[in-house]
Amino acid sequence: MDAEEMIPLSNADAKDMLDLVQKTKPGPFGKRTSEMGNYIGIRDQGRLIAMARERMRPDGYVEISAVCVDEDWRGRGLAGRLVKTLGRQIEQLGEAPFLHVFSDNRSAIGLYERLGFELRRTFHLTRIGHAVSGSAAVL
């Protein structure tokens, strides 16, 4: 398998990243999200099949986010490898990794617990976006 190499991802990978997000729905991810944080990914024969990134950085902590694996590649340890790699990088900087996960994503929660993460807090998330209308307003 060619998928063993983790590679840094950049804006040049944005289309592939958006395609993977469309398939896996890891959470909020927009057209310019690829510009935020340190991304790493795994490709197979050129196709991006898994990725994760660093996002928020409150004092002493770094969030691991956008962890996603193409459905055809799940169960092979790719998400775990990505999270462990980012976690090690974060810890080498003297900071602590953390992450968020939707409460109904039982498989991700199980993975994160096996990797040593523990539930610290449950909170409610409301996403607000622009309403789509039939006509554009001119201001």
Buried (B, 14 or more C-beta within 10 A) or exposed (E): EEBEEBEEBEEEBBEBBBEBBEBBEBBEBEEEBBEBBBBBBBBBEEBBBBBBBBBEEEEEEBBBBBBBBBEEBBEBEBBBBBBBBBBEBBEEEEBEBBBEBEEEBEEBBEBBEEBEBEEEEEEEEEEEEEEEEEEEEEE
